[in-house]
Amino acid sequence: MRFLFYGLCGWGLEIFWTGLGSLLRHDSNLTGKTYLWMFPIYGLAGLLFEPLHWRISDLAWPIRGLIWMSAIFAVEYTSGWLIRTATGQCPWDYSGVRLEVDGLIRLDYAPLWFTVGLLFELVHRTLLRLL
């Protein structure tokens, strides 16, 4: 159940984020998108991050944010590398974008992942209360 929840939350967040990007490009359609690959990645990452949340919960929020940022970068890089190795391409390709690493991650997303990680803590706690 939590896998499905995290997968759907991840999809929703990604569609919202890419829709905001279209707004910044002056695309009045506000088109957001995601990839089918992302559902299991978000679902598994959420389950993987739950024990991490408990291990770091006593740390100050800036330290937790840095840990989340690093963990999200690690999952994004690893999953992108695995997909590219298996299929010959990664659905997201940051090649040629400023501050990209192997076309798999964008270092300029660090503040976003910092924030998303801290939001995950809130989502995780809320989910546990509901279940």
Phi, psi and omega in degrees: 000316180294323176304312179298317180299311181295321178299314180292319177299316179298314177303312181300316180296318181292319178296318177298314182298313181290330174295321175297322178299322178292327176298317179294336177270008179064033176266105185290351175287341181051048183288123174250153180211163174211184180234145177304327178305329190287333182302306178293330178295312179295319180298313180290321179299318178301315179293322178295324184280341180303309179295327176298319179305313181293325181292328185255002189298338180273354181279159177295149185303324178296323178292316178300317179301318178294322178294314178300315180303314180295318181295318180293317175302318181297316179293317180297315181295311184297314181293321177297318179296316179297316179296315180296321178295320183284324188246347182094352177206156177256136181302323174258131181229107182268010180306134178084352177274145179304136176064029177274155176236112180055022181072003187257331177222158176240117181294337177288353174275003182307312179297325178296311182292326174304310182291316180300321178298316178293325175293327177302321179302316179295315179298316181299313179297318179295318179300317180296323178294322181287328181273000000 
